[in-house]
Amino acid sequence: MNRYMMKTRTIFLTLVLITGTVFPAISQVLSPKEIIRKADEKFNGEKTSTSIMAMTIVRPTWERTIEFKNWTSGREYALTLITAPAKDKGQSFLKRQNEMWSWNPTISRLIKLPPSMMSQGWMGSDYTNDDILKESSVVNDYDHQIVGEEEYDGRLCYKIKLVAKEEAAVIWGHQMRWIDKKDYLFLKSELYDEDGYLVRTELGSEIKTMDGRLIPTRIELIPAEEEGQMTIIEMKEMKFNEPIQDSFFSQQNMKRVR
């Protein structure tokens, strides 16, 4: 073996040791469902999430802000506690598997929410009970299709259509979602009813790092047919994948959680 061949072989072996392969790395191509799952888990946590949020309800002649804490564990468990204003403080909402409850400390009343109430506005906002309690899943309750790529707010995004499965108990007939290709962020969503009419648009902005991950910390929900009306969610604090026992999500804890 001449000196040139030995030198070439040495460089080749060095590259193999560094890269672990004799071929250039090929980026993995994700399916549209995997893209949606990746974005959903990034925002909601792969296992659990704990958050502090402020929700401002905007109407043509008034607005008010509600502050709350939210705990989730997968899609099976969710607990939400109102912390402000004073007149609403202490109210809580629980999802435990297929059952949903609300607790009002002012009248000491625990109410089971029927499935028909999932589409109703939560605390008078444009968000539904389903949105807050996370009953439906953008991953499992829809079929997914990449319909193109578009730039939104300076970021190149996957544009993905989500069509509700026939057996899924969901509010929306279909959705359009814009997901940042680089960081897998939900940046824009359009939600349509079963007849194909646009009901609302959601816009994500103010991207910041919380608990080590980049997420939009401001979400504007804009109803399609209600001029001058919107609901704004601001993330104050987010923690992901901290251990939360299933027993935390109980009717007893609804009344004492702080």
C-alpha positions as CSV (number, residue, x, y, z in Angstrom):
1,M,0.0,0.0,0.0
2,N,1.6,3.3,-1.1
3,R,1.7,6.4,1.1
4,Y,-1.3,8.1,-0.6
5,M,-3.6,5.1,-0.1
6,M,-2.5,4.8,3.5
7,K,-3.3,8.5,4.1
8,T,-6.7,8.2,2.4
9,R,-7.6,5.1,4.4
10,T,-6.6,6.9,7.7
11,I,-8.9,9.8,6.8
12,F,-11.8,7.5,5.9
13,L,-11.4,5.5,9.2
14,T,-11.3,8.7,11.1
15,L,-14.6,9.9,9.5
16,V,-16.2,6.6,10.3
17,L,-15.2,6.8,14.0
18,I,-16.5,10.4,14.2
19,T,-19.8,10.0,12.4
20,G,-20.5,6.4,12.9
21,T,-21.3,5.9,9.3
22,V,-19.7,5.8,5.9
23,F,-22.5,7.9,4.3
24,P,-23.6,11.5,5.0
25,A,-26.3,11.9,7.6
26,I,-29.8,12.0,6.1
27,S,-32.4,14.0,8.0
28,Q,-35.4,12.0,9.1
29,V,-38.6,12.7,7.2
30,L,-41.5,13.0,9.7
31,S,-45.0,12.1,8.8
32,P,-47.7,14.8,9.3
33,K,-49.0,13.0,12.4
34,E,-45.5,12.9,13.9
35,I,-45.1,16.6,13.2
36,I,-48.4,17.3,15.0
37,R,-47.4,15.0,17.9
38,K,-43.9,16.7,18.2
39,A,-45.5,20.2,18.3
40,D,-48.2,19.1,20.7
41,E,-45.8,17.4,23.1
42,K,-43.4,20.4,23.0
43,F,-46.2,22.7,24.1
44,N,-48.1,20.5,26.5
45,G,-45.3,18.2,27.8
46,E,-44.6,14.6,26.8
47,K,-45.9,13.4,30.2
48,T,-47.1,16.2,32.4
49,S,-47.2,20.0,32.5
50,T,-47.7,22.7,35.2
51,S,-48.5,26.2,34.2
52,I,-49.5,29.6,35.4
53,M,-51.5,31.7,32.9
54,A,-53.5,34.9,32.5
55,M,-56.5,35.0,30.2
56,T,-57.9,38.3,29.0
57,I,-61.4,38.3,27.6
58,V,-61.8,41.2,25.2
59,R,-65.3,42.5,24.1
60,P,-66.3,45.7,22.3
61,T,-67.3,47.5,25.4
62,W,-65.3,45.8,28.2
63,E,-62.5,43.4,29.1
64,R,-61.5,41.3,32.1
65,T,-58.6,39.1,33.1
66,I,-58.7,35.8,34.8
67,E,-55.6,34.2,36.3
68,F,-55.3,30.4,36.8
69,K,-53.0,27.4,37.4
70,N,-53.2,24.3,35.3
71,W,-51.9,20.8,35.8
72,T,-52.1,18.0,33.2
73,S,-51.0,14.4,32.9
74,G,-51.3,13.1,29.4
75,R,-54.8,13.3,28.0
76,E,-56.4,11.5,30.9
77,Y,-56.0,14.0,33.7
78,A,-56.3,17.8,34.0
79,L,-57.0,20.2,36.9
80,T,-57.5,23.9,36.6
81,L,-57.7,26.4,39.5
82,I,-58.8,30.0,39.3
83,T,-56.5,32.3,41.3
84,A,-57.9,35.7,40.4
85,P,-60.0,37.9,40.4
86,A,-61.2,37.5,44.0
87,K,-64.9,36.8,43.0
88,D,-63.8,33.7,41.0
89,K,-60.9,32.6,43.1
90,G,-61.0,29.0,44.3
91,Q,-63.1,27.7,41.4
92,S,-61.6,24.5,40.0
93,F,-62.2,22.2,37.0
94,L,-61.3,18.6,36.8
95,K,-60.9,16.0,34.1
96,R,-60.3,12.5,35.2
97,Q,-60.3,10.0,32.3
98,N,-63.9,10.3,30.9
99,E,-65.4,12.4,33.7
100,M,-65.4,16.2,34.1
101,W,-66.3,18.2,37.1
102,S,-66.4,21.8,38.3
103,W,-66.2,23.1,42.0
104,N,-67.6,26.4,43.1
105,P,-66.5,27.2,46.7
106,T,-68.9,30.2,47.0
107,I,-71.9,27.8,47.0
108,S,-69.9,24.7,48.0
109,R,-71.2,22.9,44.9
110,L,-69.6,20.1,42.9
111,I,-71.1,19.7,39.4
112,K,-70.5,17.0,36.9
113,L,-70.1,18.4,33.4
114,P,-72.0,16.4,30.7
115,P,-70.2,15.9,27.3
116,S,-72.6,18.5,25.8
117,M,-70.9,21.2,27.8
118,M,-67.5,20.7,26.2
119,S,-68.3,23.1,23.4
120,Q,-69.4,25.8,25.8
121,G,-67.3,28.9,26.6
122,W,-65.0,28.5,29.6
123,M,-65.5,31.3,32.2
124,G,-67.2,33.4,29.6
125,S,-64.3,33.4,27.2
126,D,-63.9,32.2,23.6
127,Y,-62.1,29.1,24.8
128,T,-64.3,26.0,25.3
129,N,-64.3,23.6,28.2
130,D,-62.7,21.2,25.8
131,D,-59.8,23.5,25.2
132,I,-59.0,24.0,28.9
133,L,-59.6,20.4,30.0
134,K,-58.0,19.0,26.9
135,E,-60.6,16.3,26.2
136,S,-59.9,15.9,22.5
137,S,-56.5,15.2,21.0
138,V,-55.0,16.8,17.9
139,V,-52.9,13.7,17.5
140,N,-55.3,10.8,17.9
141,D,-58.7,12.3,17.0
142,Y,-57.8,13.5,13.5
143,D,-56.2,12.3,10.2
144,H,-53.4,14.5,9.1
145,Q,-52.1,15.7,5.7
146,I,-49.4,18.2,4.8
147,V,-50.9,20.5,2.2
148,G,-48.0,22.8,1.7
149,E,-45.4,25.2,3.3
150,E,-46.0,28.8,4.1
151,E,-44.1,31.5,5.9
152,Y,-45.8,33.0,9.0
153,D,-44.3,35.7,11.1
154,G,-40.9,35.2,9.5
155,R,-40.8,31.5,10.1
156,L,-41.2,28.8,7.4
157,C,-44.0,26.5,8.5
158,Y,-45.6,23.2,7.6
159,K,-49.2,23.7,6.7
160,I,-51.1,20.7,7.9
161,K,-54.8,19.8,7.5
162,L,-56.4,17.8,10.4
163,V,-59.7,16.1,9.5
164,A,-61.8,14.7,12.4
165,K,-62.1,10.9,12.5
166,E,-65.7,9.7,12.2
167,E,-65.7,8.0,15.6
168,A,-64.0,10.9,17.4
169,A,-66.0,13.0,19.8
170,V,-64.6,16.3,18.8
171,I,-65.9,19.8,18.3
172,W,-64.2,20.7,15.1
173,G,-64.9,19.2,11.6
174,H,-61.3,20.0,10.5
175,Q,-58.4,22.3,11.4
176,M,-55.5,23.9,9.6
177,R,-52.3,24.3,11.5
178,W,-49.1,26.2,10.7
179,I,-46.1,24.5,12.5
180,D,-42.7,26.1,12.4
181,K,-40.3,23.7,10.6
182,K,-37.3,24.5,12.7
183,D,-38.6,24.4,16.3
184,Y,-42.0,22.7,15.9
185,L,-44.1,25.5,17.3
186,F,-47.8,25.9,16.8
187,L,-47.9,29.4,15.3
188,K,-51.3,29.6,13.7
189,S,-54.5,27.5,13.7
190,E,-57.8,27.8,11.9
191,L,-60.7,25.8,13.3
192,Y,-63.8,24.9,11.2
193,D,-67.1,23.4,12.1
194,E,-68.6,20.2,10.6
195,D,-70.1,22.3,7.7
196,G,-66.6,23.7,6.8
197,Y,-67.2,27.2,8.1
198,L,-64.3,29.0,9.9
199,V,-65.2,29.4,13.6
200,R,-62.0,30.9,15.0
201,T,-58.3,31.6,14.4
202,E,-55.5,31.2,16.9
203,L,-52.2,33.1,16.6
204,G,-49.1,32.3,18.6
205,S,-46.4,34.9,19.3
206,E,-43.9,36.2,21.9
207,I,-41.7,33.1,21.6
208,K,-39.6,32.5,24.7
209,T,-37.7,29.8,26.5
210,M,-39.6,28.3,29.4
211,D,-38.2,25.3,31.3
212,G,-35.6,24.8,28.7
213,R,-37.9,24.7,25.6
214,L,-38.9,27.4,23.1
215,I,-42.7,28.0,23.0
216,P,-45.1,30.8,22.0
217,T,-46.1,32.5,25.3
218,R,-49.0,34.6,23.9
219,I,-52.0,33.1,22.1
220,E,-54.7,35.2,20.6
221,L,-58.0,33.4,19.9
222,I,-60.2,35.4,17.4
223,P,-63.8,34.4,16.6
224,A,-64.6,34.6,12.9
225,E,-68.0,36.2,13.2
226,E,-67.6,38.3,16.4
227,E,-66.2,41.7,15.5
228,G,-64.1,43.3,18.2
229,Q,-64.0,40.1,20.2
230,M,-61.0,37.9,21.2
231,T,-59.5,36.0,24.1
232,I,-55.8,36.3,24.9
233,I,-53.8,33.7,26.8
234,E,-50.4,34.7,28.3
235,M,-48.1,32.1,29.7
236,K,-46.5,33.3,32.9
237,E,-44.7,30.0,33.9
238,M,-44.5,26.5,32.4
239,K,-42.9,23.4,33.8
240,F,-42.8,20.1,31.9
241,N,-42.7,16.5,32.8
242,E,-42.4,16.9,36.6
243,P,-43.8,13.9,38.5
244,I,-47.6,14.3,39.2
245,Q,-49.4,11.4,40.8
246,D,-52.8,10.4,39.4
247,S,-54.2,10.8,42.9
248,F,-53.6,14.6,42.6
249,F,-56.5,14.7,40.1
250,S,-59.3,14.0,42.5
251,Q,-62.5,15.6,43.6
252,Q,-61.1,16.0,47.1
253,N,-58.1,17.9,45.7
254,M,-60.3,20.2,43.7
255,K,-61.5,21.7,47.0
256,R,-58.1,22.2,48.6
257,V,-55.5,22.7,45.8
258,R,-53.7,26.1,45.9
